Amino acid sequence: MNTLDVVHDFLRRQVKPGAVCIDATAGKGRDTALLCRLAGKNGRVIAFDIQEAAVEQTRALLAEQGLTAEVVQDSHAHMARYAAPGTVDCIVFNFGRLPGGDAKIFTTAASSLPAIDAGLTLLRQGGVMALALYYGKENGYEEKNAILSHLKSINDRLFTVLACDWLNRRNDPPLPIFIWKE
């Protein structure tokens, strides 16, 4: 069991056919493909990534699997340009870097915190957000610390935030974090 398993299990339990979903960090497209399958033909999935290689990989994976999503080369911080407030059922983030990609390109608190806030405004009542927080190595701990601190300040009357930790795993295991809009 790892963070990806936990996040995907959460998504399978939360996302229903017809859902509107955002993959805020498309990467290789695996989360985008899962969201497409869960939301079904009547759903809508929008995927973002700043890297052209990630956008291409996501589009290729979707085409290979016969799935459709709007794949946009743009920052996750701009997701509010693509969906209206209170209309999104699920948002997924993988903070860190693209596996196998340029190790010098990774998410940072400068765009990730505004992206989380934008996502919170987009969520409908009962909507959810799943975050996989990769840290250490090239991107260090700055983003991790900033995100965890920021999540503590989210209004607890509007949202529930659950941050999980792997207490007996070595080498900076990614953290699964879940947010529910009340």
N, C-alpha and C positions, 0 to 999 in steps of 0.2 A: 504494500500500500504506500502511495506517495501523494503529494499535493495534487497532482493532476487527476489521480483516481478520485480523491475526495471531492474536488471541484466538479468533475464530470458526473459523479453520483448526485451531487446537489442539483446540478442543472437538469438531469433526467427527472428528478422529483418535482422540479419547479416549473419548467417550461412546458406549456401545453400547445396543442395544435392551434394555429392562428395567431400565435404570439408575435410581438414586435421585439426584436432582439438586436443588441449591438455587441460586436466583438471589437472592443476599443483598441486592441493590439493584435492584429491578425497573425503576424508571424508567419508560420508555415501553413496556416489555414485550418488546423485541426479543430479548434474551438468553433470557428465559423461553420465548418461542415457539420459538426454536432448540432449547433443551433439550427441550421437549415433542416436537418432531419427531424428535430424536435418540434419546430414551428410548423413544418409541413408546407404544403403548396399554398395554403391560405395565409401563411405567416409572412413576415418581412424581416430580413436580416441585413444589417449594414455592418461592414467590417472596415476598420481603419488601420493604416500603418504608414509611417513616414518613409519607409524604405521601399524603393521600386522593386527590389528582389523579393521582398515579403509579399507585396501586392501580386507580383507575377506568380509566386509559388501558391498563394491562396487561390487565385483564379484557375491555375492549372489543376489543383486538387479538386476544386468544385466541378470543373468540367469533366474530369476523370470519373467523378462519382455521380454525375448527372444532377448536380445541385445548382441552385441559383441564389446569389446574394449581390448586393450592391457593394463592390469592393472599391474603396476610395483611398487614394494616396494623399493623406492629410494627417495632421496631428490629432490624437485623441482629445486634446484640449478644445478642438473645434467641433465636437460631435453635436453640439446644440444647433449648429447650422443645418443639420440634416434630419432632425426630428423635433417635434413640438413638445413643450413641457407637458408632463403628465400622460405621455402616450406610450412609453416603453415598458415592457414587462420584465426584461432581463438585460443586464449589461455585464460583460466579462472583461477582465483585465489580466494580462500577464506582464507584470513589471519586471524589467531586467533587460536582457538583450536577446536578439534573434539567435537561436542555436545554429551554429555553423556559419553565422553571418560575421560581419565586421565587429570585432570585439571592442572597437572604439565607439560604436554607436549603441547607446542604451538609454532607457528611460531615465528621467531625472525628476526630482521634486518640482522643478520649475514648470513643467507641463503636466505632470501627473496629479498634483494637487488641484489645479483648475479643472482637469479632466474628471476627477472624482466628483467635484462640486457640480460640474455641468451634468454629469450622469445622475446625481441625486435629484436635480430639477426635472430631468426627463422621465424619471420613474413614475409610473402610475401607482395609485394606492394598491398595496399588496405586491408591488414589484420588488425584484431582488437584484443584487449586485454580488458578483463573485470575483475576488481578487486573489491571484497567485503572486506572491511577493518574493521574487528572486533577488538575492543580494549577495554581497561579498565579491570576491575576485575583482574584475576590472571596475565594476560600478560601486564597489564599497558598501558602506552602511548609511551614507547620508540620506538617500531616498527612503530606505526602510525606516529610519528613525523619524523622518519628517512625516511619512504617511501614517505611521502608528500614532504619533503625537496628534496629527490632524484628525484622525478618526475618533480620538477621545473627545474632541470638541464638537462633534456632530450632535445636534439636538436629539436627546433621548426620548422626547415626546413624539417625534416624527419618525425616527429610525431606530432599529436595533442593530448593533454591530457586534459580531462575534469574531475575534481573532484567535486562531489556533496556533499552537507551537509544538514542534517535535522535540520533546525534552531529552530523549536519549539518542538522537541522531547527530552525527558529526558533520563537519564541513558545511555549515551554513545552509541547512535544508530550507527550501522555499516555504513560506508561510501561507496557509489557506485562510482567507478572511471572507466573511459573508455579511451582507447588509440587507435588511428587510425594511421596506417602507411601510409603516403602520397604516 
